[in-house]
Amino acid sequence: FADIATTFDLHPLAVEDAVKAFQRPKLERYADMTFVVLKTARYVGHAELTATTEVVETGDVMLFIGRNYIVSVRHGDACKLGGVRAGLEERKDLLAQGPWAVFHAVTDRVVDICVEVVDAIEDDIDEVEVGVFSRSSTDVQRIYQLKREIVEFKRAALPLARPLDVLTSGQVPSVPLEIRRYIRDIADHHSRVTEQVASFDDLLTSILQ
């Protein structure tokens, strides 16, 4: 990655962040380059929810966005980008908008997977709720484990709201107007994720009570 950083004259502070996993979501501007950190998440399928079940797996995607380039760095398997690239190569009209079109495609995929995660978690909560009102005993540790996994997901997904707001509000002049419209659509989907996750805490607290 040092060779890539030299080729594109990437800022050393951003490079330092990019080679380390578990960064917080953020957007930083360095002269004519923008550095964005996205947290990724995916649902981990399981036959049964237990006190130790992993429900959510998280990772990172870092993007260096310049005037005529974009460099992505991925940590973890929560959001693979091969399909995103293939889809973009079929959308010449979108690619004509430049590197920010790639940012849109990557972020759209990240948020789409988050939507899948909240839908799957909702199914887990429904299953736990049914168990509470059944004649069989309910393992409280299962509920606490689900709450822990939801906390991890919240830390990954919710902070993305700030970078999306910065981009849609026009605070980064290099983002084309057409791409800002696309990003606004992503922000709407992200709002749905935020609202659903907020409701999970209340649901699980009620179930525990």
C-alpha positions, 0 to 999 in steps of 0.5 A: 500500500505504500506504493499506492500511497506514493503513486496517488500522493495520499495523505500519510494520516489517512494512509495510517488509518487505512491500513488499520482495521476497526476505524470509526465512520468519518469523512475527512478532506485533505486538499483535493482528496477526500477520505471516507471510512465506512463501517460494514456489517453483515448478518451471520446465519445460525440454526438457533440463537444461543447465549454465544451466537454471533449475529453480526459481523462487522468490517471496514471500507476506506475510500480515497477519492481524488479528482480522477481516481478512487482507491478502496481498502477493505477489511473483513468480508462483511461487504465484498466489492467485486459485484459493485465493480462489475455493476459499475462497468455496465453503467457508463452513464453513471461512471461518466460522473467520475470517482464519486459515482464509485463512492455512491455505488460502494456506499449504496451496497454497504447500506443495502446490506445493513437493511438486510441485517435489520430485517434478519435481526427483526426475525430473531427478535420475533423468535425470542418474543414467541419463546417468552410467551411459550410454555418452555423456559426462555434463556435470558442470556440469549436475549442479552447476547442479541442485545450485545450484537445489536449494540455492535451493529449500531456502532457500525451503521448509525455513525454513517449518517453524519458523512451522508449529511455532509455530502448531500448538503453540498459541503464537499464541492467536488461531488457532482449534483447528480451524485448528491441526488443519488446519495440522498436516496442512500441517506433515506435508506440509512434513515430506515436502518436507524429507525429500526435499530432504535426500536430494537432496544425498546423491544428487547427491554420489554421482552426482558421485563 
